[in-house]
Amino acid sequence: MIAYFRYAGCPVCNYRVHELIENYDKIQSKGYNIIAVFESDNKVLKDYLIETPILFLVIGDPKFALYKKYAVEKPFWKILRSA
């Protein structure tokens, strides 16, 4: 499972990451692995991960290469609604 998030400090994204952490064993027991992709760079993510230990793979993608590869859209109005 690939989960896309905004920047590492995003409160909504942090909530969703914590949901994945809480359900990690359940998700993995069904045969899924988790990859979390953030638009933050890896230095920012490294600092973020010190405070939030995560058992799954986390990738920084500030140039949006994975977002583009998998056609993940970031509609402007959705971003405003979730803030």
C-alpha positions as a LaTeX table, in Angstrom:
\begin{tabular}{lrrr}
\hline
Residue & $x$ (\AA) & $y$ (\AA) & $z$ (\AA) \\
\hline
Met1 & 0.00 & 0.00 & 0.00 \\
Ile2 & 1.40 & 3.37 & $-0.95$ \\
Ala3 & 0.06 & 6.25 & 1.13 \\
Tyr4 & 0.72 & 9.81 & 0.00 \\
Phe5 & 0.95 & 12.68 & 2.45 \\
Arg6 & 1.65 & 16.37 & 2.36 \\
Tyr7 & 4.53 & 17.75 & 4.40 \\
Ala8 & 5.77 & 16.02 & 7.56 \\
Gly9 & 4.29 & 18.61 & 9.96 \\
Cys10 & 0.78 & 18.51 & 8.49 \\
Pro11 & $-1.65$ & 17.82 & 11.37 \\
Val12 & $-4.12$ & 15.92 & 9.19 \\
Cys13 & $-1.32$ & 13.81 & 7.71 \\
Asn14 & 0.12 & 13.14 & 11.16 \\
Tyr15 & $-3.28$ & 11.90 & 12.30 \\
Arg16 & $-3.46$ & 9.54 & 9.31 \\
Val17 & 0.10 & 8.30 & 9.90 \\
His18 & $-0.77$ & 7.52 & 13.51 \\
Glu19 & $-3.80$ & 5.56 & 12.29 \\
Leu20 & $-1.47$ & 3.49 & 10.09 \\
Ile21 & 0.92 & 2.98 & 13.01 \\
Glu22 & $-1.93$ & 1.82 & 15.27 \\
Asn23 & $-3.21$ & $-0.58$ & 12.61 \\
Tyr24 & 0.18 & $-1.69$ & 11.28 \\
Asp25 & 0.02 & $-5.26$ & 12.61 \\
Lys26 & $-3.50$ & $-5.74$ & 11.31 \\
Ile27 & $-2.58$ & $-4.37$ & 7.87 \\
Gln28 & 0.57 & $-6.45$ & 7.68 \\
Ser29 & $-1.26$ & $-9.61$ & 8.80 \\
Lys30 & $-3.42$ & $-9.27$ & 5.67 \\
Gly31 & $-0.27$ & $-9.38$ & 3.52 \\
Tyr32 & 0.19 & $-5.67$ & 2.90 \\
Asn33 & 3.30 & $-3.57$ & 3.34 \\
Ile34 & 3.06 & 0.17 & 3.78 \\
Ile35 & 5.08 & 2.83 & 2.01 \\
Ala36 & 4.44 & 6.40 & 3.14 \\
Val37 & 5.41 & 9.12 & 0.67 \\
Phe38 & 5.74 & 12.70 & 1.88 \\
Glu39 & 6.37 & 15.84 & $-0.11$ \\
Ser40 & 8.98 & 16.79 & 2.51 \\
Asp41 & 12.65 & 16.15 & 1.87 \\
Asn42 & 14.50 & 13.36 & 3.66 \\
Lys43 & 16.26 & 15.70 & 6.13 \\
Val44 & 12.91 & 17.02 & 7.36 \\
Leu45 & 11.53 & 13.49 & 7.52 \\
Lys46 & 14.55 & 12.31 & 9.51 \\
Asp47 & 13.82 & 14.96 & 12.15 \\
Tyr48 & 10.12 & 14.06 & 12.07 \\
Leu49 & 10.83 & 10.35 & 12.53 \\
Ile50 & 12.86 & 11.01 & 15.69 \\
Glu51 & 9.64 & 12.14 & 17.35 \\
Thr52 & 7.41 & 9.56 & 15.64 \\
Pro53 & 8.92 & 6.09 & 15.30 \\
Ile54 & 7.41 & 4.41 & 12.25 \\
Leu55 & 7.74 & 0.70 & 11.43 \\
Phe56 & 7.12 & 1.07 & 7.71 \\
Leu57 & 9.08 & 2.64 & 4.86 \\
Val58 & 8.91 & 6.44 & 4.61 \\
Ile59 & 10.10 & 8.24 & 1.47 \\
Gly60 & 10.64 & 11.95 & 0.93 \\
Asp61 & 9.56 & 13.14 & $-2.50$ \\
Pro62 & 9.92 & 16.94 & $-2.63$ \\
Lys63 & 10.13 & 16.89 & $-6.44$ \\
Phe64 & 6.88 & 14.89 & $-6.65$ \\
Ala65 & 8.38 & 12.16 & $-8.84$ \\
Leu66 & 6.26 & 9.40 & $-7.24$ \\
Tyr67 & 3.21 & 11.64 & $-7.14$ \\
Lys68 & 3.56 & 12.16 & $-10.89$ \\
Lys69 & 4.45 & 8.53 & $-11.66$ \\
Tyr70 & 1.27 & 7.27 & $-10.00$ \\
Ala71 & $-0.86$ & 10.26 & $-11.08$ \\
Val72 & $-1.56$ & 11.43 & $-7.54$ \\
Glu73 & $-3.30$ & 14.76 & $-7.86$ \\
Lys74 & $-3.25$ & 17.54 & $-5.31$ \\
Pro75 & $-6.33$ & 19.60 & $-6.11$ \\
Phe76 & $-6.06$ & 23.10 & $-4.69$ \\
Trp77 & $-9.56$ & 23.15 & $-3.16$ \\
Lys78 & $-9.06$ & 19.83 & $-1.35$ \\
Ile79 & $-5.93$ & 21.20 & 0.26 \\
Leu80 & $-7.85$ & 24.24 & 1.53 \\
Arg81 & $-10.72$ & 22.14 & 2.89 \\
Ser82 & $-8.44$ & 19.88 & 4.91 \\
Ala83 & $-6.52$ & 22.74 & 6.54 \\
\hline
\end{tabular}
